[in-house]
């Protein structure tokens, strides 16, 4: 096969779920595949820090910087090379060419803009609503990241179930257990965070349920003997002021830290330095942060809704994200029960090890072959 891949997200959006997926998929295909030929479309003056083998080729495309990822990838890639057997757009199909010379496959991670439009950015929502109804009919196959997302796509777009392929994601190699004292030292030096803390890291969208986490934490504090803080890490979106005010209204602002964006080099240490990772999201197509935390040997509490139970299986404590009392109680239990903590750590490490990017790449290759077989 001669496989074309839109690699823009792998360069521009690294550190987010879609960017990490695009980068690791290409990186892992490069590891496992010596047979098929690849043509990667990347912007001028951009390089992927991957030692590509001879069957991987870069096609630079001219593109003006739009200062917004979704605006940038919304510009279609002109497919000058007409000898490709299949073309893959990993970022929800945004940027798929208007004209078609070969089978098209997209990775559609979720349909959150359809199901929870109030929880996504206005620009992405506009592009999603305007573009997806035209993109989906052009697809010969869709890759998604969970069985739950697969069913959502079938319902949202009436797309044939047999043309949707599930490829689970995985944590990157940087996420692994490190010495806790070293990790705490690095985090204190870099972000002035000292002492014990509970960690949330991820987006600031309302669907992440940060308000519920703050409410649960405030209920927890009077019961605890230990001094502990709540660290809510990630780029401060427009909801940040709402979360900051809620912490103030709950009189816990001295216990809640918003360090902002964490560099990829520091995220593994941020996980390793915490006592517990909590991810009470209302909706996930997959949800990488719990898997990353588990790979670091950290006990995890996360939601019992959407795709999350399918992905984490029995390796975390699952909680109803709408029940702040239950969330507070389970956080207390993990902090105070050493046997429970150890059990979650062991099960989490095992589950994280079962999810690998090599499996993702292998399953993606199988999807390409199936799509081509049906196309012919």
Secondary structure, DSSP 4 states (H G I P E B T S, - for coil): -EEEEE-HHHHHSTTSHHHHHHHHHHHHHHHH-SSSEEEEEEETT--------TTEEEEEE-----SSHHHHHTSPPP---TT-SEEEETTTTTT--SS-SSEEEEE----HHHH-GGGS-HHHHHHHHHHHHHHGGG-SEEEES-HHHHHHHHHHH---GGGEEE------TT-S---HHHHHHHHHHHH---SEEEEEES---GGG-HHHHHHHHHHHHTT-SS-EEEEEES---TTHHHHHHHHHHTT-TTTEEEEE---HHHHHHHHHH-SEEEE--S--SS-HHHHHHHHTT--EEEESSTTHHHHHTTSSEEE-TT-HHHHHHHHHHHHH-HHHHHHHHHHHHHHHHH--HHHHHHHHHHHHHHHHHHH-
